[in-house]
């Protein structure tokens, strides 16, 4: 039962943005910080949304084959023996 509190808190706040104090009361918490613990998943979700559209794009592709990894001598030796 306790595991359902975090999904409830996230869904409630998504459906009712800005009603954090109301959520605190619904969850029966004395301290707002306690309610915010249940919203960590929401914070993590929002953080992921900000980086999701990032792309390495063509800039990375253009230099990927030239980037050093520290294994070049081993790679060159393997290529030479093949």
N, C-alpha and C positions, 0 to 999 in steps of 0.2 A: 504493500500500500504506500509506503513512504517513497518508493521509487517513482510513483506517479506525480509527486508534488512538483518536481522540476519541469516535466512536460506541461503540466497544468499552468504553472507560472509563466512559461514561455508563450504558450498559446493565448493565455489571457492577455498578456501585455501586447502581443501582436494584434489581437482583436480590439484592444482598448489602449492605444498608445497614450503614454503620459499619465496613466492611472496607477502609478506605483504605490501610492499610499493606500489606495483602495485594495490593491492586491495584498499589501502587507496585512491589512485588516482581515481579508478573506482567509489568509493563510494562518492567522492567529499569532502573528509575531509581534513582539514588543518593540523590537529594534529593526529599523529599515535595512541595516546591514545584513541581518539574517535573511531577509527576503532576497536581497541582491545575490546571495550565495546561490540561490536556486536559478538565477538568471545568467550564470556564467556561460552556459551553453549558448544562450542568445548572443552574448558578447563575442564568443568564439565564432559563431555563425556570421555575425556582422563583419568581423575582421576578415574572414575568408572571402566574403563577397567583395571586399575592397581590392583583394589581390587576384581574384579569379580572372578578370579580363587582361591581366598582364601577360605579355607574350615575349619570348626571346626574339621573335621576328627575324627578319633578314640579316640584321646586324650580327646576331649570334651565328647564324648559318655561315656567314661570310668568313668568320674567324675561327669557327669550331675546329676545322682541320689543321689550323696553325697553332692552336693553343697548346701550351706545354703541360704535360701531366706529371712529369717526373719519371715516366717509364719509357721515354723515347729510346734510350740505348737498348733496352730489352726488346722493344718493338722492332727497331731497325735490325737487330740481330736475328729475330725470328723471321722477318721478311727476307733477309739475306739467305737464310738456310732453307727457305721454302722453294 
